[in-house]
């Protein structure tokens, strides 16, 4: 088959190419730029544990070298401390990873350039897309007016996506939801490695809200919330904000080094469709969000993890339309819920008064909403749960088991034993193009693998895994939250739980695995229908 064509060499496009390569799928990345990254320290990304683990698995060295894990979170209103949290694996919120976006892109680009299954084409501006039953043809103006042939196309080319426009997909939403003045500076603040949200600070030019988020080497990103359609922020006005803010926190303006500044306007938009035949949208090409601490890159990387294994399955085994359509069904639904939650609470948090602002406890509840947005909790930030996915397996009350993870939710990163006997983290086995079957067997960690592989339920479970309709890897865990001994978990390649069983049930495990792949591909049902795309989507579109 032809490679997957990825349009856009930002964090989402590069992560998709690397995710496909990890599953032995070749790709061509069409980059409209020249492959270089302009250092902009004031433009950063915050990654939750699941997306931070993804970029680490993909070989992004800069995520560890140039990123900072927050050790704590403080929120204040005027002069009062409202909330103080310790962040970490044993806390309510795990520590997010904060790093400059250019560092993330450079790390992914370096990994992609070194991979033999990825071709990077620079100065490649797409102007025509043609689709047929077997693939996609893309024409680029430069270099040399080339045609590229691919099995699938994914537009990861940002908010002004050419792919989205060529496919004729509407991008409805709200403009200028929030506007921020941003400064990256090196200074010594009273709470090292701790992020701060300060609402209504008691100094003259503080504005309604300011945040401080640490980066490595004593660098901080400071954001001041501005009126959505206010005046331009002059350099003098920004310096005044910096000095007064630092003085308000430190009791006097400390020495500081100003590294970078900017003014960012945040929009909320959602593409009407995320799939058109063999073409897909991901990242900012599919959605824009960012108000109230929500993270667009974070969601874009979740698009990658969801789509990559489905394209890999289509590449290696053919795929049903149910599987390919499930990308839009799952991810668009999740992002739409995130946007809807933000739109519902924005008038409350940014309304500037009214009855709700003076009710007892309103400051605390407002702070909870903002904390969730920034740290990854609640409707504004928690990892998505694909409860109503078309890939969901109906629960059998006789064989199903209740564990600490709901079906459709991301699994916990527990320690497991791999087939070769090595102890690894469960998340380390994700993204390799196959399902995971995890047996919870307390005590196996102290046994020699030669003994427990042939003992108890293992032979029967191994035979059931071998008989599944899709490739799967059998792992063993000492324990899992909420699970009893001999519980069997079926996990998708993107880490979402398909089903949990109270023992070895080969027929039910087979049915759940078949549901996770979207059922048999059309090629298995009809020898004449191995197209991978509906016939009515054949089309040629031109940007001119």
Buried (B, 14 or more C-beta within 10 A) or exposed (E): BBBBBBBBBBBBBBBBBBBBBBBEBBBBBBBBBEEEBEEBBBBBBBBBBBBBBBBBBBBBBBBBEBBBBBBBBBBBBEEEEBBEBBBBEEEEBBBBBBBBBBBBBBBBBBBBEEBEBBBBBBBBBBBBBBBBBBBBBBBBBEEEEEEBBBBBBBBBBBBEBBBBBBBEBEBEBBEEBBBBBBBBBBBEBEBEBBBBBBBBBEBEBBBBBBBBBBBBEBBBBBBBBBEBEEEEBEEEEBEEBBBBBBEBBBEEBBEBEBBBBBBBBBBBBBBEBBBBBBBBBBBBBBBBBBBBBBBBBBBBBBBBBBBBBBBBBBBBBBBBBBBBBBBBBBBBBBBEBBBEBBBEBBEBBBEEEEEEEEEEEBBEEBBBBBBBBBBBBBBBBBBBBBEEBBBBBEBBEEBBBBBEBBBBBBBBBBEBBBEEEEEEEBBBBBBBBBBBBBBBBEEBBEBEBEEBBEEBBBEEBBEBBEEBBBBBBBBBBBBBEBBBEBBBBBBBBBBBBBBBBBBBBBEBBBBBBBBBBBBBBBBBEEEEBBBBBBEEBBBEBEEE
